[in-house]
């Protein structure tokens, strides 16, 4: 072995190579490196001194088929490194080896350094920072000073005490690590926006006050801002652009050890009875298209890791330039080992998979029984975690087709609820209530045979309008992204309540607040798993942006003005903001008390032999049940139903989507002895005056509002 200046050498017995361990693994006296690089002719480990560009290159002298490996004495935790791959440069054959490009270890658990836009980061000869150039010519300039590096770590699996909250009791809160805590005045300023801040007592208390059970974090896998976005003076704020699947994003760390910081945070969540799940991105990487930078997988084995139409053209179903190819066993192995690391070492409770269909494709189509799905379902640990699919990509759609134990984001729910409350009002028309009723009852037309907890119901998510913006804008305002407002969806099913943007008109402000409470009420009494987006409880606005991925919160003046400060949760008690925290708390208390068990199975409408009542019955405004033929009436702008919660209890719910007050006759004595109002979206919770009514009494339902009545039986 060659002596390396600056590294202490220790004499020790080296453990034999274990091909089940790819990556860098610290062992007695040093570190063993192992890398999948089947087309390489030589693999070098490049070691760097801390804070220096000084580099020492050592070859991996052992090879086991496609795996190159070797032991380097004296290398320990904290050592930064990368790989250099020597081999053929034949892009016409899909061979892109270029030893001038320093590569990140795909099995890294820590990344240091930033990506600096420059022509040197491209394996082909580029003339600018965004990759313009000749794709056929190998670039001979060195990239080491412009790209991030891997760091040796030694974190081990730990004992994890998960709350294991049943799906029927799960309430998800989707949030951004930085955005959730950046404006929380109770957290020390230096810690705001970090992993550590998530576990601050004020944050945990806030989530528990809202009756949230499960925090879903936007991506925390190490990610980069795309060169073309950075060239516009923007950054990738959301993080859907990973470069190392198994490394926590260092930019969210308050300490020098993001792994330990995350572990401690998740332990505190578990101690508080809360879960954390991750929104993970395995469908593409930050290497973008063929003309994108060469940072890791592209330089290791382009043909193995990415789907291709031809050697010079990627198959892109993600909209990000490339698509990971999980048909290849080694690529699939990378994903599964990454998931196990987040589960076993970090301790997360589950995953929401971005564009799941993109990594569930066979040769030509989406396959929800693919090797990827099978590998997760067959894993003794992963199969027991919370698994959520985003059931679409840019070229395919598979809602309702994923097998147990998977759950799915239900955009059909989102669209039906928005259509009833907002789009029909905006167009002064009606789409009827049949689809809405199906969504509220659990979407059995989509998830039949699997149960309503297969559906993750949501009104908003990170992409799209916030809840406040849904009732404030009918046109997207994405100009701050500097893409000429071409980005983001044009089909939002929103309603500005008669005025585009903010207003001082008190009647419009009141209507917008009422609609938001009505939307939340619909979400939280529906069968399925509810998901609330960060800030929807207190009026968070992105100033009409429905694609706020591209901003830089560090540029406070510009980003605050363009996005209305909407990149972060406002923790202040600003009276001018909509506040729906009390409504959410009350609605979730109703759900937990009366509906938790009831909503775990589909309603059938069948009559109970014990009490001769249906588990759910749908009513006209005259208090009589709807007939089957009347579901085709598309002029109907209201929906009323009674859920038989227990033998002695039920809930009667009325949704008035019209702009007129409507009289309703309560169901007769067969359905209940007394009716007590427990929620009315027309008023704030603290001003609700609970009323007692008798069967067949008349009640008034305000425009654009929801009422919930507790039904008691003696």
Secondary structure, DSSP 8 states (H G I E B T S, - for coil): ----TT------------TT--EEEEETTEEEEEEE-TTEEEEEEEEE-TT---EEEEE--EEETTEEEEEEET--TT-EEEEEEEE-EEGGGTEE--TTS-B--TT-S-EES----SGGG-SEEESSTT--EEEEEE--S--GGGS-EEE---------------GGG-EEEEE-HHHHHTT-TTS-GGGTTSHHHHTSHHHHHHHHHTT--EEEE---EEE---HHHHHTT--BSS---EEEEEEE-GGG-SSS-HHHHHHHHHHHHHHTT-EEEEEE--S--TT-STTS--SSHHHHHHHHHB-EEETTEE--SSSSS--B-TTSHHHHHHHHHHHHHIIIII---EEEETTGGGGSB-SSSB-TTSHHHHHHHHSTTGGGSEEEE--EETTEE-TT---TT-EEEEHHHHHHHHIIIIIHHHHT----SHHHHHHHTT-HHHHTTT-GGGEEEES--SSS--HHHHTT-SS---GGGSSTT-SS-S------TTSSS----HHHHHHHHHHHHHHHHHHHTSSSEEEEETTTTTT---TT-S-TTB--TTSHHHHHHHHTTTTS---S--TTS---HHHHHHHHHHIIIIITTGGGS-----B-TTTS-BSEEEE-TTSSB--GGGGG-TT--EEEEEE--SSSEEEEEEEE-SSS-EEEE---TTT-SEEEEEEETTS-GGG----EEETT-EEEE-TTEEEEEEEE--
